[in-house]
Amino acid sequence: MRGLTQEDLSGLTELHRNHIGGIERGERNITIKTMLALARALDVQPAELFSKYRISAATRP
């Protein structure tokens, strides 16, 4: 999104860079608190973190 390294993002969010790497690889579920910290660090609205994902009627529970 902004050309930040995991270490840069770690410094902005106070999350360990290994945790950020796990989020990037889809290995971790994040809390709303973490999502807000990431959005704040990236200077985006939280919804923008999910903008590439679309839920169709067929995939809804």
Backbone atoms as SQL, in Angstrom:
CREATE TABLE atoms (id INTEGER PRIMARY KEY, chain TEXT, resi INTEGER, resn TEXT, atom TEXT, x REAL, y REAL, z REAL);
INSERT INTO atoms VALUES
  (1, 'A', 1, 'MET', 'N', 0.812, -1.198, 0.000),
  (2, 'A', 1, 'MET', 'CA', 0.000, 0.000, 0.000),
  (3, 'A', 1, 'MET', 'C', 0.860, 1.268, 0.000),
  (4, 'A', 2, 'ARG', 'N', 1.890, 1.293, 0.851),
  (5, 'A', 2, 'ARG', 'CA', 2.677, 2.511, 0.954),
  (6, 'A', 2, 'ARG', 'C', 4.164, 2.270, 0.794),
  (7, 'A', 3, 'GLY', 'N', 4.582, 1.093, 0.464),
  (8, 'A', 3, 'GLY', 'CA', 6.002, 0.825, 0.306),
  (9, 'A', 3, 'GLY', 'C', 6.758, 0.700, 1.612),
  (10, 'A', 4, 'LEU', 'N', 6.074, 0.350, 2.682),
  (11, 'A', 4, 'LEU', 'CA', 6.720, 0.179, 3.984),
  (12, 'A', 4, 'LEU', 'C', 7.265, -1.238, 4.120),
  (13, 'A', 5, 'THR', 'N', 8.345, -1.367, 4.837),
  (14, 'A', 5, 'THR', 'CA', 8.831, -2.702, 5.174),
  (15, 'A', 5, 'THR', 'C', 8.049, -3.202, 6.387),
  (16, 'A', 6, 'GLN', 'N', 8.174, -4.486, 6.664),
  (17, 'A', 6, 'GLN', 'CA', 7.543, -5.028, 7.863),
  (18, 'A', 6, 'GLN', 'C', 8.103, -4.342, 9.099),
  (19, 'A', 7, 'GLU', 'N', 9.375, -4.036, 9.077),
  (20, 'A', 7, 'GLU', 'CA', 9.993, -3.360, 10.223),
  (21, 'A', 7, 'GLU', 'C', 9.453, -1.937, 10.384),
  (22, 'A', 8, 'ASP', 'N', 9.265, -1.225, 9.271),
  (23, 'A', 8, 'ASP', 'CA', 8.668, 0.112, 9.331),
  (24, 'A', 8, 'ASP', 'C', 7.274, 0.042, 9.944),
  (25, 'A', 9, 'LEU', 'N', 6.471, -0.883, 9.432),
  (26, 'A', 9, 'LEU', 'CA', 5.096, -1.038, 9.911),
  (27, 'A', 9, 'LEU', 'C', 5.077, -1.468, 11.373),
  (28, 'A', 10, 'SER', 'N', 6.028, -2.283, 11.742),
  (29, 'A', 10, 'SER', 'CA', 6.159, -2.705, 13.129),
  (30, 'A', 10, 'SER', 'C', 6.371, -1.496, 14.039),
  (31, 'A', 11, 'GLY', 'N', 7.234, -0.602, 13.627),
  (32, 'A', 11, 'GLY', 'CA', 7.501, 0.592, 14.425),
  (33, 'A', 11, 'GLY', 'C', 6.300, 1.510, 14.543),
  (34, 'A', 12, 'LEU', 'N', 5.486, 1.565, 13.492),
  (35, 'A', 12, 'LEU', 'CA', 4.308, 2.430, 13.499),
  (36, 'A', 12, 'LEU', 'C', 3.148, 1.842, 14.299),
  (37, 'A', 13, 'THR', 'N', 3.109, 0.523, 14.413),
  (38, 'A', 13, 'THR', 'CA', 1.969, -0.135, 15.060),
  (39, 'A', 13, 'THR', 'C', 2.286, -0.742, 16.414),
  (40, 'A', 14, 'GLU', 'N', 3.577, -0.840, 16.752),
  (41, 'A', 14, 'GLU', 'CA', 4.031, -1.508, 17.967),
  (42, 'A', 14, 'GLU', 'C', 3.701, -3.009, 17.958),
  (43, 'A', 15, 'LEU', 'N', 3.553, -3.572, 16.751),
  (44, 'A', 15, 'LEU', 'CA', 3.399, -5.018, 16.579),
  (45, 'A', 15, 'LEU', 'C', 4.757, -5.571, 16.156),
  (46, 'A', 16, 'HIS', 'N', 5.069, -6.780, 16.575),
  (47, 'A', 16, 'HIS', 'CA', 6.336, -7.392, 16.179),
  (48, 'A', 16, 'HIS', 'C', 6.304, -7.664, 14.677),
  (49, 'A', 17, 'ARG', 'N', 7.461, -7.502, 14.021),
  (50, 'A', 17, 'ARG', 'CA', 7.478, -7.705, 12.561),
  (51, 'A', 17, 'ARG', 'C', 7.133, -9.129, 12.171),
  (52, 'A', 18, 'ASN', 'N', 7.412, -10.105, 13.023),
  (53, 'A', 18, 'ASN', 'CA', 7.004, -11.484, 12.723),
  (54, 'A', 18, 'ASN', 'C', 5.484, -11.613, 12.720),
  (55, 'A', 19, 'HIS', 'N', 4.832, -10.876, 13.601),
  (56, 'A', 19, 'HIS', 'CA', 3.366, -10.876, 13.642),
  (57, 'A', 19, 'HIS', 'C', 2.820, -10.264, 12.354),
  (58, 'A', 20, 'ILE', 'N', 3.420, -9.176, 11.916),
  (59, 'A', 20, 'ILE', 'CA', 2.993, -8.534, 10.672),
  (60, 'A', 20, 'ILE', 'C', 3.199, -9.477, 9.492),
  (61, 'A', 21, 'GLY', 'N', 4.316, -10.182, 9.466),
  (62, 'A', 21, 'GLY', 'CA', 4.561, -11.162, 8.404),
  (63, 'A', 21, 'GLY', 'C', 3.503, -12.254, 8.403),
  (64, 'A', 22, 'GLY', 'N', 3.112, -12.726, 9.582),
  (65, 'A', 22, 'GLY', 'CA', 2.065, -13.741, 9.690),
  (66, 'A', 22, 'GLY', 'C', 0.732, -13.239, 9.180),
  (67, 'A', 23, 'ILE', 'N', 0.432, -11.964, 9.443),
  (68, 'A', 23, 'ILE', 'CA', -0.803, -11.369, 8.927),
  (69, 'A', 23, 'ILE', 'C', -0.746, -11.320, 7.407),
  (70, 'A', 24, 'GLU', 'N', 0.368, -10.882, 6.854),
  (71, 'A', 24, 'GLU', 'CA', 0.522, -10.798, 5.397),
  (72, 'A', 24, 'GLU', 'C', 0.345, -12.153, 4.725),
  (73, 'A', 25, 'ARG', 'N', 0.839, -13.199, 5.361),
  (74, 'A', 25, 'ARG', 'CA', 0.749, -14.538, 4.782),
  (75, 'A', 25, 'ARG', 'C', -0.586, -15.222, 5.070),
  (76, 'A', 26, 'GLY', 'N', -1.461, -14.558, 5.823),
  (77, 'A', 26, 'GLY', 'CA', -2.767, -15.134, 6.142),
  (78, 'A', 26, 'GLY', 'C', -2.693, -16.210, 7.207),
  (79, 'A', 27, 'GLU', 'N', -1.634, -16.205, 7.989),
  (80, 'A', 27, 'GLU', 'CA', -1.443, -17.217, 9.031),
  (81, 'A', 27, 'GLU', 'C', -2.020, -16.784, 10.376),
  (82, 'A', 28, 'ARG', 'N', -2.407, -15.535, 10.482),
  (83, 'A', 28, 'ARG', 'CA', -2.912, -15.010, 11.757),
  (84, 'A', 28, 'ARG', 'C', -4.272, -14.356, 11.558),
  (85, 'A', 29, 'ASN', 'N', -5.117, -14.543, 12.535),
  (86, 'A', 29, 'ASN', 'CA', -6.367, -13.804, 12.601),
  (87, 'A', 29, 'ASN', 'C', -6.083, -12.566, 13.438),
  (88, 'A', 30, 'ILE', 'N', -6.607, -11.428, 13.009),
  (89, 'A', 30, 'ILE', 'CA', -6.303, -10.213, 13.748),
  (90, 'A', 30, 'ILE', 'C', -7.531, -9.717, 14.503),
  (91, 'A', 31, 'THR', 'N', -7.260, -8.974, 15.542),
  (92, 'A', 31, 'THR', 'CA', -8.328, -8.359, 16.318),
  (93, 'A', 31, 'THR', 'C', -8.700, -7.026, 15.674),
  (94, 'A', 32, 'ILE', 'N', -9.817, -6.485, 16.114),
  (95, 'A', 32, 'ILE', 'CA', -10.212, -5.164, 15.629),
  (96, 'A', 32, 'ILE', 'C', -9.168, -4.135, 16.053),
  (97, 'A', 33, 'LYS', 'N', -8.618, -4.295, 17.239),
  (98, 'A', 33, 'LYS', 'CA', -7.583, -3.373, 17.717),
  (99, 'A', 33, 'LYS', 'C', -6.379, -3.383, 16.770),
  (100, 'A', 34, 'THR', 'N', -5.956, -4.563, 16.336),
  (101, 'A', 34, 'THR', 'CA', -4.831, -4.671, 15.405),
  (102, 'A', 34, 'THR', 'C', -5.190, -4.066, 14.052),
  (103, 'A', 35, 'MET', 'N', -6.410, -4.334, 13.576),
  (104, 'A', 35, 'MET', 'CA', -6.844, -3.781, 12.301),
  (105, 'A', 35, 'MET', 'C', -6.837, -2.256, 12.349),
  (106, 'A', 36, 'LEU', 'N', -7.295, -1.687, 13.453),
  (107, 'A', 36, 'LEU', 'CA', -7.298, -0.230, 13.583),
  (108, 'A', 36, 'LEU', 'C', -5.882, 0.332, 13.630),
  (109, 'A', 37, 'ALA', 'N', -4.976, -0.367, 14.305),
  (110, 'A', 37, 'ALA', 'CA', -3.578, 0.071, 14.364),
  (111, 'A', 37, 'ALA', 'C', -2.946, 0.045, 12.974),
  (112, 'A', 38, 'LEU', 'N', -3.230, -0.998, 12.207),
  (113, 'A', 38, 'LEU', 'CA', -2.693, -1.088, 10.846),
  (114, 'A', 38, 'LEU', 'C', -3.269, 0.012, 9.961),
  (115, 'A', 39, 'ALA', 'N', -4.576, 0.236, 10.045),
  (116, 'A', 39, 'ALA', 'CA', -5.201, 1.282, 9.235),
  (117, 'A', 39, 'ALA', 'C', -4.636, 2.653, 9.587),
  (118, 'A', 40, 'ARG', 'N', -4.458, 2.906, 10.869),
  (119, 'A', 40, 'ARG', 'CA', -3.910, 4.188, 11.314),
  (120, 'A', 40, 'ARG', 'C', -2.485, 4.369, 10.777),
  (121, 'A', 41, 'ALA', 'N', -1.684, 3.318, 10.877),
  (122, 'A', 41, 'ALA', 'CA', -0.293, 3.391, 10.411),
  (123, 'A', 41, 'ALA', 'C', -0.210, 3.598, 8.908),
  (124, 'A', 42, 'LEU', 'N', -1.146, 3.017, 8.178),
  (125, 'A', 42, 'LEU', 'CA', -1.147, 3.124, 6.722),
  (126, 'A', 42, 'LEU', 'C', -1.922, 4.339, 6.224),
  (127, 'A', 43, 'ASP', 'N', -2.536, 5.080, 7.162),
  (128, 'A', 43, 'ASP', 'CA', -3.322, 6.269, 6.835),
  (129, 'A', 43, 'ASP', 'C', -4.448, 5.954, 5.855),
  (130, 'A', 44, 'VAL', 'N', -5.187, 4.885, 6.172),
  (131, 'A', 44, 'VAL', 'CA', -6.343, 4.487, 5.370),
  (132, 'A', 44, 'VAL', 'C', -7.513, 4.209, 6.305),
  (133, 'A', 45, 'GLN', 'N', -8.708, 4.178, 5.742),
  (134, 'A', 45, 'GLN', 'CA', -9.876, 3.767, 6.499),
  (135, 'A', 45, 'GLN', 'C', -9.800, 2.248, 6.706),
  (136, 'A', 46, 'PRO', 'N', -10.241, 1.739, 7.846),
  (137, 'A', 46, 'PRO', 'CA', -10.175, 0.290, 8.088),
  (138, 'A', 46, 'PRO', 'C', -10.804, -0.546, 6.965),
  (139, 'A', 47, 'ALA', 'N', -11.896, -0.085, 6.402),
  (140, 'A', 47, 'ALA', 'CA', -12.563, -0.834, 5.325),
  (141, 'A', 47, 'ALA', 'C', -11.657, -1.023, 4.108),
  (142, 'A', 48, 'GLU', 'N', -10.728, -0.095, 3.895),
  (143, 'A', 48, 'GLU', 'CA', -9.821, -0.209, 2.753),
  (144, 'A', 48, 'GLU', 'C', -8.900, -1.419, 2.868),
  (145, 'A', 49, 'LEU', 'N', -8.673, -1.896, 4.076),
  (146, 'A', 49, 'LEU', 'CA', -7.830, -3.080, 4.260),
  (147, 'A', 49, 'LEU', 'C', -8.500, -4.326, 3.691),
  (148, 'A', 50, 'PHE', 'N', -9.817, -4.249, 3.492),
  (149, 'A', 50, 'PHE', 'CA', -10.566, -5.400, 2.989),
  (150, 'A', 50, 'PHE', 'C', -11.162, -5.137, 1.618),
  (151, 'A', 51, 'SER', 'N', -10.792, -4.059, 0.990),
  (152, 'A', 51, 'SER', 'CA', -11.448, -3.641, -0.250),
  (153, 'A', 51, 'SER', 'C', -11.293, -4.621, -1.412),
  (154, 'A', 52, 'LYS', 'N', -10.248, -5.438, -1.398),
  (155, 'A', 52, 'LYS', 'CA', -10.095, -6.380, -2.520),
  (156, 'A', 52, 'LYS', 'C', -10.925, -7.643, -2.333),
  (157, 'A', 53, 'TYR', 'N', -11.529, -7.805, -1.162),
  (158, 'A', 53, 'TYR', 'CA', -12.343, -8.979, -0.881),
  (159, 'A', 53, 'TYR', 'C', -13.809, -8.636, -1.041),
  (160, 'A', 54, 'ARG', 'N', -14.498, -9.457, -1.760),
  (161, 'A', 54, 'ARG', 'CA', -15.932, -9.262, -1.972),
  (162, 'A', 54, 'ARG', 'C', -16.678, -10.503, -1.494),
  (163, 'A', 55, 'ILE', 'N', -17.768, -10.297, -0.839),
  (164, 'A', 55, 'ILE', 'CA', -18.604, -11.413, -0.386),
  (165, 'A', 55, 'ILE', 'C', -19.800, -11.491, -1.305),
  (166, 'A', 56, 'SER', 'N', -19.943, -12.600, -1.972),
  (167, 'A', 56, 'SER', 'CA', -21.101, -12.780, -2.849),
  (168, 'A', 56, 'SER', 'C', -22.192, -13.495, -2.073),
  (169, 'A', 57, 'ALA', 'N', -23.380, -13.460, -2.589),
  (170, 'A', 57, 'ALA', 'CA', -24.520, -14.106, -1.925),
  (171, 'A', 57, 'ALA', 'C', -24.246, -15.610, -1.770),
  (172, 'A', 58, 'ALA', 'N', -23.504, -16.203, -2.688),
  (173, 'A', 58, 'ALA', 'CA', -23.235, -17.640, -2.649),
  (174, 'A', 58, 'ALA', 'C', -22.276, -18.016, -1.503),
  (175, 'A', 59, 'THR', 'N', -21.444, -17.072, -1.050),
  (176, 'A', 59, 'THR', 'CA', -20.470, -17.403, -0.011),
  (177, 'A', 59, 'THR', 'C', -20.905, -16.970, 1.383),
  (178, 'A', 60, 'ARG', 'N', -22.026, -16.316, 1.488),
  (179, 'A', 60, 'ARG', 'CA', -22.518, -15.899, 2.814),
  (180, 'A', 60, 'ARG', 'C', -23.080, -17.101, 3.546),
  (181, 'A', 61, 'PRO', 'N', -22.879, -17.116, 4.858),
  (182, 'A', 61, 'PRO', 'CA', -23.417, -18.250, 5.651),
  (183, 'A', 61, 'PRO', 'C', -24.916, -18.273, 5.673);
